Amino acid sequence: MKIKTLAFHQALYRAKKHENLEQYPSKNQHVLLLYLGMFLSTNRLDFLHRAMYLCALQNQLIMAFTESTMLPLGTTAPTFSLPDTVSDQILSLDELKSDQATVVMFLCNHCPYVIHVNPEIVRIVSDYKSKGVSFIGISSNDVVNYPQDGPDKMKTHAAETGYDFPYLYDESQEVAKAYDAACTPDFYVFDGDLKLAYRGRIDGSRPKNDLPLSGADLRAALDAVLAKKEVSSVQYPSGGCNIKWKRQ
């Protein structure tokens, strides 16, 4: 056992030193270790190289699927004041809210689940903004370990994706915690009194599940709120990448 452990750590050291393993976040390193173990047991270096290649694919290998925690309906929207990466201004919920409906969306640049629904987000904003609905995007990811989600990248991403709404940077992650947000994307619809009327998914489409994007769930919630009707209590959680919390 000691010999095998020594060989493992020697191989890990060589991988870090010569293959630049440390360029990957710690969670991806854990997966590399699994492949490294396979390499040690089979003596096939291609396992290690394959793992490194997968991790390098937009750094998306470890995107643990996480669902919404489903904040209780009727909750008052927690207040916040955050920097907007689009306008370079500090914006508050009081400034951005609508007396018709306000949608708060926890997003990020790199998550494949967000990338998948971005076209429908853009369409929904286009369809409902003129009806008096306010849309607010927030990114709360740890940018130390996920620099692709940094505020400078957020500004570029918003422009390239067509976000026609503020894209706020929650550096402290306190806003995400206040909303009990768990994943990206995560959607919250508040009525004109800022009471939570809907939380959950945009629709049932996910990457590779072959269901077309429609925005059905979010659209139905917005239609009900705008019509001053009760939103259906049958609400399904959103799902996607877990919010990348800072290490304590």
C-alpha positions as CSV (number, residue, x, y, z in Angstrom):
1,M,0.0,0.0,0.0
2,K,2.8,2.4,0.9
3,I,4.6,1.7,-2.4
4,K,1.4,2.3,-4.4
5,T,0.7,5.5,-2.5
6,L,4.2,6.8,-3.1
7,A,3.9,6.0,-6.8
8,F,0.5,7.8,-6.9
9,H,1.9,11.0,-5.3
10,Q,5.0,10.8,-7.5
11,A,2.9,10.6,-10.6
12,L,0.6,13.4,-9.4
13,Y,3.7,15.6,-8.9
14,R,4.9,14.9,-12.4
15,A,1.5,15.6,-13.8
16,K,1.2,18.9,-12.0
17,K,4.8,19.9,-12.9
18,H,5.0,18.8,-16.5
19,E,1.4,18.8,-17.6
20,N,0.4,22.1,-15.9
21,L,-2.4,20.4,-14.0
22,E,-2.7,23.4,-11.7
23,Q,-4.3,25.4,-14.4
24,Y,-7.5,23.6,-13.7
25,P,-9.8,24.4,-10.7
26,S,-9.6,22.1,-7.8
27,K,-12.8,20.3,-8.6
28,N,-11.5,19.4,-12.1
29,Q,-8.2,18.3,-10.5
30,H,-10.2,15.7,-8.5
31,V,-11.5,14.2,-11.8
32,L,-8.0,14.3,-13.1
33,L,-7.0,12.3,-10.1
34,L,-9.5,9.6,-11.0
35,Y,-8.1,9.4,-14.4
36,L,-4.6,9.4,-13.0
37,G,-5.6,6.4,-10.8
38,M,-6.8,4.6,-13.9
39,F,-3.5,5.5,-15.6
40,L,-1.5,4.1,-12.6
41,S,-3.5,0.8,-12.6
42,T,-3.4,0.3,-16.4
43,N,-0.2,2.2,-17.3
44,R,-2.0,3.9,-20.1
45,L,-1.0,7.6,-20.4
46,D,-3.9,8.3,-22.7
47,F,-6.3,8.2,-19.8
48,L,-4.5,11.2,-18.2
49,H,-4.3,13.1,-21.5
50,R,-7.9,12.4,-22.2
51,A,-8.9,13.8,-18.8
52,M,-6.9,16.9,-19.3
53,Y,-8.5,17.4,-22.7
54,L,-12.0,17.1,-21.2
55,C,-11.2,19.5,-18.4
56,A,-9.9,22.0,-20.9
57,L,-13.1,22.1,-22.9
58,Q,-14.2,25.5,-21.6
59,N,-13.5,24.2,-18.1
60,Q,-16.9,22.6,-18.2
61,L,-16.2,19.0,-17.1
62,I,-17.3,19.5,-13.5
63,M,-20.7,21.2,-13.7
64,A,-22.6,19.4,-11.0
65,F,-26.3,19.4,-11.9
66,T,-28.1,21.3,-9.2
67,E,-31.8,22.2,-8.8
68,S,-33.5,25.3,-7.4
69,T,-34.1,25.3,-3.6
70,M,-37.6,26.8,-4.3
71,L,-37.8,29.9,-2.1
72,P,-41.3,29.9,-0.4
73,L,-43.9,31.7,-2.5
74,G,-45.0,35.0,-1.0
75,T,-41.5,35.9,0.1
76,T,-40.7,39.6,-0.3
77,A,-37.8,40.2,-2.7
78,P,-34.6,40.8,-0.7
79,T,-33.2,44.2,-1.4
80,F,-29.8,44.7,-2.9
81,S,-27.5,47.3,-4.5
82,L,-24.9,45.9,-6.9
83,P,-22.6,47.1,-9.7
84,D,-24.1,46.7,-13.2
85,T,-21.5,45.5,-15.6
86,V,-23.5,46.8,-18.5
87,S,-23.9,50.5,-17.5
88,D,-21.0,50.6,-15.0
89,Q,-23.4,52.0,-12.4
90,I,-24.5,50.8,-8.9
91,L,-28.1,49.8,-9.2
92,S,-30.6,48.8,-6.5
93,L,-33.7,46.7,-6.6
94,D,-35.7,49.8,-5.7
95,E,-34.5,51.5,-8.9
96,L,-35.0,48.4,-11.1
97,K,-38.3,47.0,-9.8
98,S,-41.5,47.3,-11.7
99,D,-45.0,47.8,-10.4
100,Q,-46.2,45.1,-12.8
101,A,-43.7,42.3,-12.4
102,T,-40.0,41.9,-11.7
103,V,-37.9,38.9,-12.9
104,V,-34.6,38.2,-11.0
105,M,-32.4,35.7,-12.9
106,F,-29.2,34.2,-11.5
107,L,-27.0,33.6,-14.5
108,C,-23.3,33.2,-15.4
109,N,-21.2,33.4,-18.5
110,H,-19.9,29.9,-18.8
111,C,-22.5,27.5,-17.6
112,P,-23.8,25.3,-20.5
113,Y,-27.3,25.3,-19.0
114,V,-27.4,29.1,-19.1
115,I,-25.9,29.2,-22.6
116,H,-28.6,26.8,-23.7
117,V,-31.5,29.0,-22.5
118,N,-30.0,32.3,-23.4
119,P,-31.8,32.6,-26.8
120,E,-35.2,32.1,-25.0
121,I,-34.2,34.6,-22.2
122,V,-33.5,37.2,-24.9
123,R,-36.9,36.4,-26.6
124,I,-38.8,36.6,-23.3
125,V,-37.2,40.0,-22.4
126,S,-38.1,41.3,-25.9
127,D,-41.7,40.1,-25.6
128,Y,-42.4,41.2,-22.0
129,K,-40.3,44.3,-21.4
130,S,-42.8,46.4,-23.3
131,K,-45.5,45.1,-21.0
132,G,-43.8,46.7,-18.1
133,V,-41.9,43.7,-16.8
134,S,-38.4,44.5,-15.3
135,F,-35.6,41.9,-15.8
136,I,-32.5,41.7,-13.7
137,G,-29.6,39.4,-14.3
138,I,-27.2,38.6,-11.4
139,S,-24.0,36.6,-11.5
140,S,-22.7,35.4,-8.1
141,N,-19.9,33.0,-9.1
142,D,-16.5,32.9,-7.4
143,V,-14.4,34.7,-10.0
144,V,-11.1,33.7,-8.4
145,N,-11.6,30.1,-9.4
146,Y,-13.8,30.9,-12.4
147,P,-12.3,34.0,-13.9
148,Q,-14.5,33.6,-17.1
149,D,-17.4,34.9,-14.9
150,G,-15.6,38.0,-13.9
151,P,-17.3,41.4,-14.3
152,D,-15.1,42.4,-17.3
153,K,-16.2,39.3,-19.1
154,M,-19.8,39.8,-18.0
155,K,-20.0,43.1,-19.9
156,T,-18.7,41.5,-23.1
157,H,-21.0,38.5,-22.6
158,A,-24.1,40.6,-22.1
159,A,-23.4,42.5,-25.4
160,E,-22.6,39.4,-27.4
161,T,-25.6,37.5,-26.1
162,G,-28.1,40.3,-26.5
163,Y,-29.0,40.9,-22.8
164,D,-31.3,43.9,-22.8
165,F,-31.3,44.2,-19.0
166,P,-28.8,45.0,-16.2
167,Y,-26.3,42.2,-15.5
168,L,-25.2,42.7,-11.9
169,Y,-22.1,41.4,-10.2
170,D,-22.7,39.9,-6.7
171,E,-19.1,39.8,-5.6
172,S,-19.9,39.0,-1.9
173,Q,-22.5,36.3,-2.9
174,E,-24.7,37.8,-0.2
175,V,-27.5,38.4,-2.7
176,A,-27.5,34.8,-3.9
177,K,-27.7,33.7,-0.3
178,A,-30.5,36.0,0.4
179,Y,-32.5,34.6,-2.5
180,D,-31.5,31.1,-1.5
181,A,-30.3,30.7,-5.1
182,A,-28.6,27.4,-5.9
183,C,-28.0,27.1,-9.6
184,T,-27.6,28.9,-12.8
185,P,-30.0,29.6,-14.4
186,D,-32.4,30.2,-11.5
187,F,-35.6,32.4,-12.1
188,Y,-37.7,34.4,-9.7
189,V,-40.9,36.3,-10.6
190,F,-42.1,38.9,-8.2
191,D,-45.5,40.7,-8.5
192,G,-46.0,44.4,-8.3
193,D,-45.7,44.3,-4.6
194,L,-42.4,42.4,-4.8
195,K,-44.0,39.2,-3.5
196,L,-42.6,36.0,-4.9
197,A,-45.2,34.5,-7.3
198,Y,-43.0,32.0,-9.2
199,R,-39.6,30.4,-8.9
200,G,-38.1,27.6,-10.9
201,R,-37.4,26.8,-14.5
202,I,-37.8,28.7,-17.7
203,D,-39.2,25.5,-19.4
204,G,-38.4,21.8,-19.5
205,S,-35.6,22.1,-22.2
206,R,-32.1,21.1,-21.2
207,P,-28.9,20.6,-23.2
208,K,-29.2,17.3,-25.1
209,N,-32.8,16.4,-23.9
210,D,-34.2,17.3,-27.4
211,L,-37.0,19.4,-26.0
212,P,-37.4,22.7,-27.8
213,L,-37.0,26.0,-26.0
214,S,-40.3,27.7,-25.4
215,G,-40.1,29.5,-22.1
216,A,-43.5,28.0,-21.4
217,D,-43.2,28.0,-17.6
218,L,-41.8,31.5,-17.2
219,R,-44.2,32.9,-19.8
220,A,-47.2,31.4,-18.1
221,A,-46.1,32.8,-14.7
222,L,-45.6,36.3,-16.2
223,D,-49.0,36.2,-18.0
224,A,-50.7,35.3,-14.8
225,V,-49.0,38.0,-12.8
226,L,-49.7,40.7,-15.4
227,A,-53.3,39.6,-15.5
228,K,-53.4,39.9,-11.7
229,K,-54.2,36.2,-11.5
230,E,-52.7,33.6,-9.2
231,V,-49.8,31.7,-10.7
232,S,-50.2,27.9,-10.7
233,S,-48.8,26.3,-7.6
234,V,-47.4,23.5,-9.9
235,Q,-43.9,24.9,-10.3
236,Y,-40.8,22.9,-11.3
237,P,-37.3,23.7,-10.1
238,S,-34.8,25.1,-12.5
239,G,-31.6,23.0,-12.9
240,G,-28.1,23.7,-14.0
241,C,-24.6,24.3,-12.7
242,N,-24.3,24.9,-9.0
243,I,-23.4,28.5,-8.0
244,K,-19.7,28.5,-7.6
245,W,-19.4,29.4,-3.9
246,K,-16.2,30.9,-2.5
247,R,-14.1,28.6,-0.4
248,Q,-14.3,29.3,3.3
